[in-house]
């Protein structure tokens, strides 16, 4: 077996709780100020579904280490650029007729 536990003994953490007793809570992880944490920045809907979807995607960076943010930011930037390009491609209202005679 293992050198750390003599044979026949079961570590206390591996023993099941007595019937009727709550299971022991897992230990809480130590606070790490450098760990990823959400910024909790409120996002206001823009009214454009494509833009809102990209802004919601920014929340994916909240749970990543800093070196993982670049991929999310580049993806969001690409999506926002595509949304702006799509706005330019949509036909606008027709131009008003000219009041001057054509020559």
C-alpha positions in Angstrom: 0.0 0.0 0.0 1.2 3.5 0.8 4.0 4.5 3.1 1.9 7.3 4.6 -1.0 5.1 5.9 -0.4 1.9 7.7 -2.3 -1.1 6.4 -5.7 -1.6 8.0 -6.1 2.1 8.9 -8.5 4.3 6.9 -7.7 8.1 6.9 -10.3 10.1 8.7 -11.3 12.0 5.5 -12.0 8.8 3.7 -14.4 7.5 6.4 -18.1 7.9 5.6 -20.1 10.1 8.0 -22.3 8.4 10.6 -25.9 8.0 9.5 -27.9 11.1 10.3 -24.7 13.3 10.4 -24.1 15.8 7.6 -21.1 15.0 5.4 -18.0 17.1 6.2 -17.7 20.2 4.0 -14.8 20.2 1.7 -12.0 22.6 2.7 -12.4 26.1 1.2 -9.6 27.1 -1.2 -7.2 29.7 0.1 -7.8 33.2 -1.2 -5.6 34.0 -4.1 -5.6 37.6 -5.3 -4.0 36.6 -8.6 -6.7 34.1 -9.4 -9.2 34.9 -12.1 -12.2 36.7 -10.8 -15.2 38.3 -12.5 -15.1 42.1 -12.9 -18.9 42.3 -12.5 -19.1 45.2 -15.0 -22.8 45.8 -15.8 -23.7 45.3 -19.5 -26.5 47.4 -20.9 -28.2 45.9 -24.0 -27.4 47.8 -27.2 -30.6 46.8 -29.0 -28.7 44.9 -31.7 -28.8 41.1 -31.1 -25.4 40.5 -32.8 -23.7 43.2 -30.7 -25.3 42.0 -27.5 -24.1 38.4 -28.1 -20.5 39.7 -28.6 -20.7 41.8 -25.4 -22.0 38.8 -23.5 -19.1 36.8 -24.8 -16.8 39.1 -22.8 -18.0 37.4 -19.7 -16.0 34.3 -20.8 -12.8 36.2 -20.0 -13.9 36.5 -16.3 -12.9 33.0 -15.5 -9.7 32.8 -17.5 -6.1 33.7 -16.5 -4.9 36.9 -18.1 -3.1 35.1 -20.9 -6.5 33.6 -22.0 -8.1 37.0 -22.4 -6.5 37.8 -25.7 -8.3 35.0 -27.5 -11.7 36.2 -26.1 -11.0 39.8 -26.9 -9.9 39.1 -30.4 -13.0 36.9 -31.0 -15.3 39.7 -29.7 -13.5 42.3 -31.7 -13.9 40.2 -34.9 -17.6 39.7 -34.1 -18.2 43.5 -33.5 -16.3 44.3 -36.7 -18.5 41.9 -38.6 -21.6 43.4 -37.1 -20.5 46.9 -38.2 -19.7 45.6 -41.7 -23.2 44.0 -41.9 -24.7 47.4 -41.0 -22.9 49.0 -44.0 -24.1 46.2 -46.3 -27.8 46.6 -45.6 -29.6 48.7 -48.1 -30.7 52.1 -46.7 -33.8 54.0 -47.6 -34.0 55.2 -51.2 -32.5 58.6 -51.9 -35.1 61.4 -52.3 -35.8 62.4 -55.8 -33.9 65.4 -57.1 -35.9 68.6 -57.6 -33.5 69.8 -60.2 -33.8 68.7 -63.9 -31.2 66.4 -65.1 -29.0 67.7 -67.9 
